[in-house]
Amino acid sequence: MKGEMEEAEEILHKTLRLAHECESKRAIIYTYDLMANVAFLSGDYDSAEKLFKTTMIYMIDGGVKQDDNSFIEISLKMASIYAARNQNDLAVAGFQFCIMSLDEKIEKEKELSAEILSAEERTNTRLLLGLCLDSYARYLLANSQLLHAQTMYERALHICREEQGELHPQTVTLLSDLATVLEAQGRFGEAYTYVKQALDAAQQTEHPNQHVILGNMAMILLHQEHLADAERIFKEALTKAEEKKDSWSIIYIQKGLAELTKRKKHKEQNV
């Protein structure tokens, strides 16, 4: 959590030796999973892939089913690794495996009573499905598969609203992301409706990414040629982004302001 990855890795290697000495499968699985996460967070995708695969082998050997939430969480990370390395066939197969497995699991569990399956377990499975849909949507958006991405975002948003409410930070983020994919399709009116909902909720809850949502809103207004409103909101977004020291957002907003300046000059020349 402190970002001291090398020290974390060193400690985990000691932990793994102890786990093997004790012949504790549970401890071995837990430690391999942690080691894989450290590699994943460090951007060492080759090591992360090997460690996650080892974790999954031990899990299956220990009787963990492939539709178990813990197994699917690792499968989702594997899909994300393949996406980061542009191994697109493997990435798509991974995302689809996670989504289809959870869809089938949720359908099977509908008839189970509360004594067999608790409300918390049902919620956790649905939220994991929402996470998988969100991750797949981001991959699809990055690969310009806009209609498919929109469908995934809509499903993820529906789950998040039902399970966590309208004001939950993830609901706010999904509203903004859905606006982004609609904007990319040129559907600016619909995009503005969603980004406005996101901003209203973000302001009520002091969402940490208000500057991102403001930047998205300003860009949509720019596309709609509402230049004065776009400029005002871009400047507000830039101030908040600078306070957060979010360099990526600062660059995005500055590009938007540059485009706005061009459009204003073009408009003045035409007049």
Disulfide bonds with the S-S distance in Angstrom:
none
